[in-house]
Amino acid sequence: MQQSHANVIINYGMDSYLRWCFQNNRKTHSLTYSIKISKLVDKTNYFNEKKLRNFIFNPFVRKIDNKNASYCMLYEGYFFEVFLKALPFKQRNGQGFIDFKKNILFVPYIDVFDIPEVYEYFGRAVAYHHATNPPCKANPTIRKS
């Protein structure tokens, strides 16, 4: 398990069910959970595919509405979102949603900076960098001519 995922706590029922599915090579029931996978890209081209695969973020929770939430994580260049309650058929029928009745999964691209939690993290990281690293000062031995 990735160190960043070691302290993730999910409710016991979900944890037990998902663990059982993985350990017994079983499919999750589409009416229990919805799982969406998206491939990370960077439209600015600052981060290439290899760098995106190396991103490690602590998983985070998104509140969808008063009745649903999702656990989200970036892993190996993909964005995973596990919805605690299955989404309506129309939503989970879209690209990226796992449907074990189908043999093909179309994985959409998602710009890494279109994920609000990632965008916010980078904003905090840049602010921290600027706060802890003073700007470079001109070299006094260099004279202007």
C-alpha positions in Angstrom: 0.0 0.0 0.0 1.2 3.5 -0.8 2.3 5.4 2.3 0.0 8.2 1.4 -2.9 5.8 1.6 -2.0 4.0 4.8 -4.0 6.3 7.1 -7.2 6.4 5.0 -10.3 5.5 7.0 -13.5 4.6 5.3 -16.6 3.3 6.9 -16.4 -0.3 8.1 -19.2 -1.6 5.7 -17.6 -0.1 2.6 -14.1 -1.2 3.7 -15.2 -4.8 4.4 -17.2 -5.1 1.2 -14.4 -3.7 -1.0 -11.7 -5.8 0.7 -13.9 -8.9 0.2 -14.3 -8.0 -3.5 -10.6 -7.5 -4.0 -9.5 -10.6 -2.0 -12.0 -12.9 -3.7 -11.6 -11.4 -7.2 -15.3 -10.4 -7.1 -17.1 -7.6 -8.9 -18.7 -4.8 -7.0 -22.4 -4.5 -7.5 -23.2 -1.5 -9.6 -26.2 -0.6 -7.4 -24.0 -0.5 -4.3 -21.1 1.7 -5.4 -20.2 3.7 -8.5 -16.6 3.8 -9.5 -15.2 6.3 -12.1 -11.7 6.3 -13.5 -10.2 9.2 -15.5 -6.7 9.5 -17.1 -4.7 12.5 -15.8 -3.3 15.0 -18.4 -1.8 18.4 -18.0 -3.1 20.8 -20.7 -0.2 23.2 -19.9 2.3 20.5 -20.7 4.3 21.3 -17.6 3.8 17.8 -16.2 4.4 15.0 -18.7 2.7 11.5 -18.4 5.6 10.1 -16.4 5.4 12.9 -13.8 1.7 12.6 -13.6 2.1 8.8 -12.9 4.4 9.8 -10.0 1.9 12.1 -8.3 1.1 11.0 -4.8 -1.7 12.7 -3.0 -3.5 11.7 0.1 -7.0 10.5 -0.8 -9.7 12.9 -0.1 -13.5 13.0 0.3 -15.9 15.0 -1.8 -19.4 15.7 -0.6 -21.7 15.2 -3.6 -25.0 16.2 -1.9 -26.7 15.5 1.5 -27.0 11.8 0.6 -23.8 11.0 -1.1 -20.0 11.5 -1.0 -17.1 10.1 -2.9 -13.6 8.9 -2.0 -11.1 10.3 -4.5 -7.4 9.4 -5.1 -4.7 9.9 -7.7 -2.8 6.8 -8.5 -0.4 5.8 -11.3 -1.6 8.7 -13.5 -5.3 8.1 -13.0 -8.0 9.8 -10.9 -10.3 7.4 -9.1 -13.6 8.3 -7.6 -15.6 5.8 -5.6 -19.1 7.0 -4.8 -20.5 5.7 -1.5 -23.9 5.3 -3.0 -24.5 4.3 -6.6 -25.2 7.2 -8.9 -28.4 7.2 -11.0 -28.1 5.0 -14.1 -27.9 8.0 -16.4 -24.9 9.4 -14.6 -23.0 6.1 -14.2 -23.7 5.2 -17.8 -21.1 7.9 -18.8 -17.5 7.4 -19.8 -15.1 6.2 -17.1 -17.7 4.5 -15.0 -17.0 0.8 -14.4 -19.8 -1.4 -15.5 -19.0 -5.1 -15.0 -21.6 -6.1 -17.6 -19.6 -4.5 -20.3 -16.3 -5.6 -21.7 -15.0 -2.2 -22.7 -14.3 0.8 -20.5 -13.8 4.2 -22.1 -11.6 6.2 -19.8 -11.9 10.0 -20.3 -9.1 12.5 -19.8 -9.2 14.9 -16.9 -6.8 17.9 -16.7 -5.0 17.6 -13.3 -5.8 21.3 -12.7 -9.5 20.8 -13.3 -9.6 18.7 -10.0 -10.3 21.5 -7.5 -8.6 19.7 -4.6 -5.4 19.3 -6.6 -5.5 22.9 -7.9 -5.9 24.1 -4.3 -3.0 22.0 -3.2 -0.7 23.4 -5.8 -1.8 26.9 -4.9 -0.9 26.3 -1.2 2.4 24.7 -2.3 3.4 27.8 -4.4 2.3 30.2 -1.6 4.4 28.2 0.9 7.4 28.2 -1.5 7.2 32.0 -1.9 6.8 32.5 1.8 9.8 30.3 2.7 12.2 31.2 -0.1 13.2 34.8 -0.5 13.5 36.1 -4.0 17.0 36.0 -5.5 19.0 39.1 -5.0 21.3 40.5 -7.7 24.9 39.5 -7.4 26.7 42.6 -6.1 29.9 41.6 -7.9 28.3 42.1 -11.3 28.4 45.7 -12.4 26.0 47.2 -14.9 27.8 48.9 -17.7 
